[in-house]
């Protein structure tokens, strides 16, 4: 720089100016300009920071009244009312809250898990040709009287009358309603069969003694499918097709199940099977042969035998939670309600029917019952409300200097692994220790917990990744975390 240009620059010193007032004016103006630029830039930085945080799912913002001390469980009442592990854990973790006897509020974590389960069910049902419908919960008593189940089910039905003195019930199942729906069409062709209609809706049953939380309540969610076929042979092919789909659903969820012969009960029909999750609190008694594939509910056995009727092997008794049920109905409902189709000769023929149920809320609770420890919820990986929980450093700790690393990891993760968008949770309760937040994360059962602990101060920073479903812990750089979580499956 030459001397002639030096008077164009000012470095904050006053010896370039001989005029004191001019010196003070320039100094004051420069300070104001500097302050304005500095604070405007700081505001922009903070705005960007808060905008970045606004797209994060923050644990502190979620509606989840956790009651992780058993003596503080909301609505639990006397300890004797908590009758099983899944009920206790779901209450403590803020997954459900009692509304009245046998009815619960499903809180956000539970709703997310339910929606994922329904997506798994939808995918399998639609892959075999199922079509989704939605039928009224309020069903006319006249339909139930035609099938004679109005009296058969007795007090299990929630019954009511409208202002015109017409009788209705809150349906626990929809065989009558769907059969009437098909009967009203009048022009169903054999080319349209098999017809498989299903729904996922609330059901109602006036349980005399609701218990076990969501395992046996008065109001619950169920997937119920109803099928119509041209013949008994075709109906049994459809029956096997749907049974295989049920097996795939439970396999995807990683749940060990047993398919057992079952009694047809009040629904009726000729053939019936239950899908049971073995569990000590199960209300069903099962007989299982270790030598062959025979398994049955004791209710389906005319005589309770000690030897298998198929191979004469030893039968072992165990308990199970029923999570699915299949029925071949024949013409029990289609005949009395007139559900028919036109055959190849354009003549009306009564359709052969089947019905197939999956307890949606019961599957959730049963899965927690069989997979969880006494203190910590464990989900089927596909159903976990959130797949990943990131735990930043505690406020005031040495690691707080790396606070931004957790949020950078969050942003990079959802960009690099698109299926995790909406699946990553940031535990921003930085006033709590990492240990406290880790304990909460373990109780809530996130499949992956990523911790910004002491090793984030290393170069490059290293995160602790806890895999809660298998108990393993690994230490990875940010790139390592991305690679590790890249193959996580989302329902």
C-alpha positions as CSV (number, residue, x, y, z in Angstrom):
1,X,0.0,0.0,0.0
2,X,1.5,3.4,-0.9
3,X,1.5,6.5,1.3
4,X,-1.0,8.4,-0.8
5,X,-3.7,5.8,-0.2
6,X,-3.2,5.6,3.5
7,X,-5.8,8.3,4.3
8,X,-8.5,6.1,2.8
9,X,-8.3,3.6,5.7
10,X,-9.0,3.9,9.4
11,X,-7.9,1.3,11.8
12,X,-9.5,2.8,15.0
13,X,-6.6,4.9,16.0
14,X,-7.0,8.7,16.4
15,X,-3.6,10.0,15.3
16,X,-4.7,10.3,11.7
17,X,-7.0,13.2,12.6
18,X,-6.0,16.5,14.0
19,X,-9.5,17.7,14.5
20,X,-11.0,16.4,17.7
21,X,-14.7,16.8,16.9
22,X,-14.2,15.1,13.6
23,X,-12.3,12.3,15.4
24,X,-15.2,11.7,17.9
25,X,-17.9,11.8,15.2
26,X,-16.2,9.2,13.0
27,X,-15.4,7.0,16.0
28,X,-19.1,7.2,17.2
29,X,-20.5,6.4,13.8
30,X,-18.1,3.5,13.3
31,X,-19.0,2.0,16.6
32,X,-22.7,2.3,15.8
33,X,-22.1,0.7,12.4
34,X,-20.1,-2.1,13.9
35,X,-22.7,-2.8,16.6
36,X,-25.5,-2.8,14.1
37,X,-23.7,-5.2,11.8
38,X,-22.6,-7.5,14.7
39,X,-26.0,-7.8,16.3
40,X,-27.8,-8.1,13.0
41,X,-25.5,-11.0,12.1
42,X,-26.0,-12.5,15.6
43,X,-29.8,-12.3,15.1
44,X,-29.5,-14.0,11.7
45,X,-27.3,-16.7,13.3
46,X,-29.9,-17.2,16.1
47,X,-32.8,-17.2,13.7
48,X,-31.0,-19.9,11.6
49,X,-30.3,-21.8,14.8
50,X,-33.9,-21.7,16.0
51,X,-35.2,-22.5,12.5
52,X,-32.9,-25.5,12.4
53,X,-34.2,-26.6,15.8
54,X,-37.8,-26.1,14.7
55,X,-37.5,-29.0,12.3
56,X,-36.2,-31.3,15.1
57,X,-38.5,-33.5,17.0
58,X,-37.8,-32.4,20.6
59,X,-38.6,-34.7,23.5
60,X,-39.5,-31.7,25.7
61,X,-42.3,-30.8,23.3
62,X,-44.0,-34.1,23.2
63,X,-47.2,-34.8,25.2
64,X,-46.1,-37.8,27.2
65,X,-46.9,-37.8,30.9
66,X,-44.2,-40.2,32.0
67,X,-44.7,-41.7,35.4
68,X,-41.6,-43.8,35.7
69,X,-42.0,-44.2,39.4
70,X,-44.6,-46.9,40.0
71,X,-46.1,-45.1,42.9
72,X,-46.8,-42.1,40.7
73,X,-48.6,-44.0,37.9
74,X,-51.6,-41.9,36.9
75,X,-54.9,-43.6,37.2
76,X,-53.4,-46.9,38.4
77,X,-55.3,-46.8,41.6
78,X,-54.6,-49.7,43.9
79,X,-51.5,-51.8,43.0
80,X,-53.8,-54.8,42.6
81,X,-55.3,-53.1,39.6
82,X,-52.0,-53.4,37.7
83,X,-52.3,-57.0,36.7
84,X,-49.5,-57.5,34.2
85,X,-46.1,-56.2,33.0
86,X,-47.3,-54.6,29.8
87,X,-50.0,-52.7,31.6
88,X,-47.6,-51.4,34.2
89,X,-44.9,-50.4,31.7
90,X,-47.4,-48.7,29.4
91,X,-48.9,-46.7,32.2
92,X,-45.5,-45.7,33.6
93,X,-44.1,-44.6,30.2
94,X,-47.1,-42.5,29.3
95,X,-48.2,-44.7,26.5
96,X,-51.8,-45.1,27.8
97,X,-53.9,-43.5,30.5
98,X,-57.1,-45.0,32.0
99,X,-60.3,-43.2,31.0
100,X,-62.9,-45.5,32.6
101,X,-63.2,-49.2,33.3
102,X,-61.7,-51.1,30.4
103,X,-61.2,-48.0,28.2
104,X,-57.9,-46.1,27.7
105,X,-56.6,-42.9,26.2
106,X,-54.0,-43.9,23.6
107,X,-51.3,-41.3,23.9
108,X,-49.0,-40.1,21.0
109,X,-46.3,-42.9,21.3
110,X,-49.0,-45.6,21.2
111,X,-50.8,-44.0,18.3
112,X,-47.5,-43.8,16.3
113,X,-46.9,-47.5,17.1
114,X,-50.5,-48.4,16.1
115,X,-50.2,-46.6,12.8
116,X,-47.1,-48.5,12.0
117,X,-48.7,-51.8,12.8
118,X,-51.7,-50.9,10.6
119,X,-49.3,-50.1,7.7
120,X,-47.7,-53.5,8.1
121,X,-51.2,-55.1,8.1
122,X,-52.4,-53.0,5.2
123,X,-49.4,-54.0,3.1
124,X,-50.0,-57.7,3.7
125,X,-53.8,-57.7,3.3
126,X,-53.6,-55.6,0.0
127,X,-50.8,-57.8,-1.3
128,X,-53.2,-60.8,-1.4
129,X,-56.1,-58.7,-2.9
130,X,-57.8,-57.3,0.2
131,X,-59.8,-54.1,-0.2
132,X,-60.2,-51.7,2.8
133,X,-63.6,-50.5,3.8
134,X,-65.0,-48.9,7.0
135,X,-68.4,-50.0,8.4
136,X,-70.5,-48.3,11.0
137,X,-69.8,-49.2,14.7
138,X,-73.5,-48.7,15.3
139,X,-75.4,-51.8,14.0
140,X,-79.1,-52.4,13.9
141,X,-80.4,-55.1,16.3
142,X,-82.6,-56.5,13.5
143,X,-79.5,-57.9,11.8
144,X,-78.2,-59.6,14.9
145,X,-81.7,-61.0,15.5
146,X,-81.7,-62.6,12.1
147,X,-78.4,-64.4,12.8
148,X,-79.8,-65.2,16.3
149,X,-76.6,-63.7,17.9
150,X,-78.6,-60.9,19.6
151,X,-79.6,-63.3,22.3
152,X,-76.6,-65.6,21.9
153,X,-74.0,-63.0,22.9
154,X,-76.1,-61.8,25.8
155,X,-74.5,-59.2,28.0
156,X,-71.3,-59.0,25.9
157,X,-73.1,-56.6,23.5
158,X,-73.3,-52.9,24.3
159,X,-77.0,-52.3,23.5
160,X,-78.8,-49.0,23.2
161,X,-82.0,-47.4,21.8
162,X,-82.3,-44.2,19.8
163,X,-85.0,-41.6,20.3
164,X,-87.4,-43.6,18.1
165,X,-87.0,-46.6,20.3
166,X,-85.0,-48.5,17.7
167,X,-82.5,-51.0,19.1
168,X,-78.8,-51.0,18.2
169,X,-75.5,-52.4,19.4
170,X,-71.9,-51.2,19.3
171,X,-70.5,-53.9,17.2
172,X,-67.8,-56.3,18.5
173,X,-67.6,-57.8,15.0
174,X,-69.2,-57.2,11.6
175,X,-70.3,-60.6,10.0
176,X,-74.0,-59.5,9.8
177,X,-73.2,-56.0,8.5
178,X,-70.8,-57.0,5.7
179,X,-73.0,-59.9,4.6
180,X,-76.0,-57.5,4.3
181,X,-73.7,-55.1,2.3
182,X,-72.9,-57.8,-0.2
183,X,-76.5,-59.0,-0.3
184,X,-77.7,-55.5,-1.2
185,X,-75.5,-55.4,-4.3
186,X,-77.5,-58.1,-6.1
187,X,-75.3,-58.2,-9.1
188,X,-72.0,-59.8,-7.8
189,X,-70.4,-62.0,-10.5
190,X,-68.3,-65.1,-10.0
191,X,-65.5,-63.2,-11.8
192,X,-65.3,-60.8,-8.8
193,X,-64.6,-63.6,-6.4
194,X,-62.8,-64.2,-4.1
195,X,-63.8,-60.8,-2.7
196,X,-61.8,-59.8,0.4
197,X,-63.0,-56.8,2.4
198,X,-61.4,-55.6,5.6
199,X,-61.3,-52.8,8.0
200,X,-59.3,-51.5,11.0
201,X,-61.8,-50.0,13.4
202,X,-62.8,-49.7,17.1
203,X,-64.7,-52.6,18.5
204,X,-66.8,-52.8,21.7
205,X,-67.4,-55.7,24.1
206,X,-68.9,-55.4,27.5
207,X,-66.3,-57.4,29.3
208,X,-67.5,-58.5,32.8
209,X,-63.9,-58.1,34.2
210,X,-61.7,-55.9,32.1
211,X,-58.0,-56.6,33.0
212,X,-54.4,-56.7,31.7
213,X,-54.6,-53.1,30.3
214,X,-55.0,-53.3,26.5
215,X,-55.0,-57.1,26.5
216,X,-58.6,-57.3,27.6
217,X,-60.6,-54.1,27.5
218,X,-64.1,-53.0,26.6
219,X,-63.0,-50.8,23.6
220,X,-60.2,-51.9,21.3
221,X,-58.9,-51.8,17.7
222,X,-59.2,-54.8,15.5
223,X,-58.5,-55.7,11.9
224,X,-61.4,-57.8,10.6
225,X,-61.5,-59.2,7.1
226,X,-64.5,-60.9,5.5
227,X,-64.2,-63.1,2.4
228,X,-66.7,-64.4,-0.2
229,X,-65.9,-67.3,-2.5
230,X,-67.6,-69.5,-5.2
231,X,-67.1,-72.8,-3.4
232,X,-65.9,-74.5,-0.2
233,X,-62.7,-75.5,-1.9
234,X,-62.1,-71.9,-3.1
235,X,-63.0,-70.6,0.4
236,X,-60.4,-72.9,2.0
237,X,-57.7,-71.7,-0.5
238,X,-58.5,-68.1,0.5
239,X,-58.4,-69.3,4.2
240,X,-54.9,-70.6,3.7
241,X,-53.8,-67.5,1.8
242,X,-54.8,-65.2,4.6
243,X,-53.4,-67.5,7.3
244,X,-50.0,-67.4,5.5
245,X,-50.3,-63.6,5.4
246,X,-50.8,-63.6,9.2
247,X,-47.7,-65.7,9.6
248,X,-45.7,-63.2,7.6
249,X,-47.0,-60.3,9.7
250,X,-45.8,-62.0,12.9
251,X,-42.5,-63.0,11.4
252,X,-41.9,-59.3,10.3
253,X,-42.6,-58.2,13.9
254,X,-40.2,-60.8,15.2
255,X,-42.8,-62.4,17.4
256,X,-42.8,-66.1,18.2
257,X,-46.3,-67.4,17.7
258,X,-48.2,-70.7,17.6
259,X,-51.1,-71.4,15.2
260,X,-53.5,-73.6,17.1
261,X,-56.8,-75.4,16.3
262,X,-59.6,-73.4,18.0
263,X,-63.3,-73.6,18.8
264,X,-65.6,-71.6,16.5
265,X,-67.5,-70.1,19.5
266,X,-70.3,-67.6,19.0
267,X,-69.1,-66.7,15.5
268,X,-69.7,-70.2,14.2
269,X,-68.4,-71.9,11.1
270,X,-66.7,-75.2,10.3
271,X,-62.9,-74.5,10.8
272,X,-61.1,-72.1,13.1
273,X,-57.5,-71.4,14.1
274,X,-56.0,-69.0,16.6
275,X,-52.6,-67.3,16.5
276,X,-51.2,-67.3,20.0
277,X,-48.2,-65.6,21.6
278,X,-46.9,-67.9,24.4
279,X,-46.9,-66.0,27.7
280,X,-47.3,-66.9,31.3
281,X,-50.2,-64.4,31.8
282,X,-52.1,-65.8,28.8
283,X,-55.7,-66.8,29.4
284,X,-55.8,-69.6,26.9
285,X,-54.6,-73.1,27.6
286,X,-52.7,-74.6,24.7
287,X,-51.7,-78.2,24.0
288,X,-48.6,-78.5,21.8
289,X,-46.9,-81.5,20.5
290,X,-43.1,-81.4,20.3
291,X,-42.9,-84.3,17.8
292,X,-45.2,-82.8,15.1
293,X,-46.9,-79.5,14.2
294,X,-50.1,-80.3,16.1
295,X,-51.3,-77.5,18.4
296,X,-54.7,-76.8,19.8
297,X,-56.6,-74.7,22.3
298,X,-58.0,-77.0,25.0
299,X,-61.5,-75.5,24.2
300,X,-61.3,-77.2,20.8
301,X,-60.5,-80.7,22.2
302,X,-63.5,-82.9,23.0
303,X,-61.3,-84.8,25.5
304,X,-58.2,-83.3,27.0
305,X,-55.6,-85.9,26.1
306,X,-52.0,-86.3,27.1
307,X,-50.9,-87.8,23.8
308,X,-51.1,-86.1,20.4
309,X,-54.0,-87.5,18.3
310,X,-51.9,-87.3,15.1
311,X,-48.5,-88.8,16.1
312,X,-49.2,-90.1,19.7
313,X,-46.3,-87.9,20.9
314,X,-46.5,-86.2,24.3
315,X,-48.6,-83.1,24.5
316,X,-47.2,-80.2,26.6
317,X,-49.6,-77.6,28.1
318,X,-48.7,-73.9,28.0
319,X,-50.5,-70.6,28.1
320,X,-50.9,-68.1,25.3
321,X,-52.3,-64.6,24.4
322,X,-54.7,-64.8,21.4
323,X,-53.7,-62.1,18.9
324,X,-55.4,-63.4,15.8
325,X,-58.3,-65.7,14.8
326,X,-59.5,-67.2,11.5
327,X,-62.8,-68.8,10.7
328,X,-64.2,-70.7,7.7
329,X,-67.9,-69.8,8.0
330,X,-69.4,-71.7,5.1
331,X,-72.9,-70.3,4.4
332,X,-73.9,-69.6,8.0
333,X,-74.4,-65.8,7.3
334,X,-74.7,-65.6,3.5
335,X,-77.6,-68.1,3.5
336,X,-79.8,-66.3,6.0
337,X,-79.0,-62.8,4.7
338,X,-79.0,-63.7,1.0
339,X,-75.5,-62.9,0.0
340,X,-75.1,-64.5,-3.4
341,X,-73.2,-64.2,-6.7
342,X,-74.1,-65.1,-10.3
343,X,-72.4,-68.2,-11.6
344,X,-71.2,-69.1,-15.1
345,X,-74.8,-69.8,-16.1
346,X,-75.9,-66.5,-14.6
347,X,-77.8,-68.2,-11.8
348,X,-77.7,-67.0,-8.2
349,X,-75.5,-69.1,-5.8
350,X,-75.0,-68.5,-2.1
351,X,-71.5,-67.4,-1.4
352,X,-69.1,-69.2,0.8
353,X,-67.6,-67.0,3.6
354,X,-64.7,-66.6,5.9
355,X,-63.8,-64.1,8.6
356,X,-60.3,-63.2,9.9
357,X,-59.4,-61.0,12.9
358,X,-56.2,-59.4,14.2
359,X,-56.3,-57.6,17.5
360,X,-54.3,-54.4,16.8
361,X,-54.1,-53.0,20.3
362,X,-53.8,-56.4,21.7
363,X,-50.8,-57.2,19.5
364,X,-49.1,-54.0,20.7
365,X,-49.6,-54.9,24.4
366,X,-48.8,-58.6,23.9
367,X,-45.6,-57.7,22.1
368,X,-44.6,-55.4,25.0
369,X,-45.5,-58.2,27.4
370,X,-43.3,-60.9,25.8
371,X,-40.4,-58.7,24.6
372,X,-39.9,-56.3,27.6
373,X,-37.8,-56.7,30.7
374,X,-39.4,-56.0,34.1
375,X,-38.3,-52.3,33.9
376,X,-37.8,-51.5,30.3
377,X,-40.2,-51.6,27.2
378,X,-38.9,-53.4,24.2
379,X,-40.8,-53.0,20.9
380,X,-40.8,-55.0,17.7
381,X,-38.3,-52.9,15.8
382,X,-40.8,-52.0,13.1
383,X,-43.3,-50.7,15.6
384,X,-41.1,-48.5,17.8
385,X,-42.7,-45.0,18.0
386,X,-39.3,-43.5,17.2
387,X,-36.3,-45.4,15.9
388,X,-33.5,-43.2,17.1
389,X,-33.1,-41.0,20.2
390,X,-30.1,-38.6,20.3
391,X,-28.9,-37.5,23.7
392,X,-26.8,-34.3,23.7
393,X,-24.4,-33.3,26.6
394,X,-25.6,-32.0,29.9
395,X,-25.7,-28.2,30.2
396,X,-22.7,-26.9,32.1
397,X,-20.6,-30.0,31.3
398,X,-17.2,-29.9,29.5
399,X,-18.9,-31.7,26.6
400,X,-21.4,-28.8,26.3
401,X,-18.9,-27.2,23.9
402,X,-19.9,-29.9,21.4
403,X,-23.7,-29.2,21.8
404,X,-23.9,-28.4,18.1
405,X,-22.5,-31.8,17.1
406,X,-25.7,-33.5,18.2
407,X,-27.9,-31.2,16.1
408,X,-25.5,-31.5,13.2
409,X,-25.7,-35.3,13.5
410,X,-29.5,-35.0,13.6
411,X,-29.7,-33.0,10.4
412,X,-27.1,-35.1,8.6
413,X,-28.8,-38.3,9.6
414,X,-32.2,-37.4,8.2
415,X,-30.6,-36.1,5.0
416,X,-28.4,-39.1,4.5
417,X,-30.9,-41.7,5.6
418,X,-34.3,-40.5,4.2
419,X,-36.4,-43.3,5.8
420,X,-35.4,-41.9,9.2
421,X,-37.2,-38.6,8.6
422,X,-39.8,-38.3,11.4
423,X,-38.1,-41.2,13.2
424,X,-35.3,-39.3,15.1
425,X,-36.0,-37.7,18.5
426,X,-33.7,-35.2,20.2
427,X,-33.7,-35.4,24.0
428,X,-33.2,-31.7,24.6
429,X,-33.6,-31.9,28.4
430,X,-30.0,-30.8,28.8
431,X,-30.7,-29.8,32.5
432,X,-30.7,-33.6,33.2
433,X,-27.6,-35.8,33.3
434,X,-26.9,-38.1,30.4
435,X,-27.4,-41.0,32.8
436,X,-30.9,-39.9,33.7
437,X,-31.9,-39.5,30.1
438,X,-30.3,-42.8,29.2
439,X,-32.4,-44.5,31.9
440,X,-35.6,-42.9,30.5
441,X,-34.6,-43.9,26.9
442,X,-34.1,-47.5,28.1
443,X,-37.5,-47.6,29.7
444,X,-39.1,-46.2,26.5
445,X,-37.4,-48.7,24.3
446,X,-36.0,-46.7,21.4
447,X,-34.1,-49.3,19.2
448,X,-31.1,-46.9,18.9
449,X,-29.9,-44.3,21.4
450,X,-27.0,-42.1,20.2
451,X,-25.1,-40.4,23.1
452,X,-22.8,-37.3,22.8
453,X,-20.7,-38.3,25.8
454,X,-17.1,-37.7,26.8
455,X,-15.6,-39.0,23.5
456,X,-17.3,-36.2,21.4
457,X,-14.3,-34.1,22.5
458,X,-12.0,-36.3,20.5
459,X,-10.8,-35.5,17.0
460,X,-12.8,-36.7,15.2
461,X,-15.8,-36.8,17.6
462,X,-17.0,-40.2,18.6
463,X,-20.6,-41.0,19.6
464,X,-21.8,-43.9,21.7
465,X,-24.6,-45.9,20.1
466,X,-26.7,-48.2,22.3
467,X,-28.7,-50.9,20.4
468,X,-31.4,-51.5,23.0
469,X,-33.0,-54.6,21.3
470,X,-29.8,-56.6,21.5
471,X,-27.9,-54.9,24.4
472,X,-24.9,-54.0,22.3
473,X,-22.9,-50.7,22.4
474,X,-20.6,-49.4,19.7
475,X,-18.5,-46.2,19.4
476,X,-18.7,-44.5,16.0
477,X,-17.8,-41.3,14.3
478,X,-20.5,-39.3,12.6
479,X,-19.9,-41.1,9.3
480,X,-19.9,-44.4,11.2
481,X,-23.3,-43.6,12.8
482,X,-24.8,-42.8,9.3
483,X,-23.5,-46.1,7.9
484,X,-24.7,-48.0,11.0
485,X,-28.3,-46.7,10.7
486,X,-28.5,-46.7,7.0
487,X,-30.2,-50.1,6.9
488,X,-32.9,-49.5,9.6
489,X,-36.3,-50.7,8.4
490,X,-39.3,-48.5,8.8
491,X,-43.0,-49.6,8.7
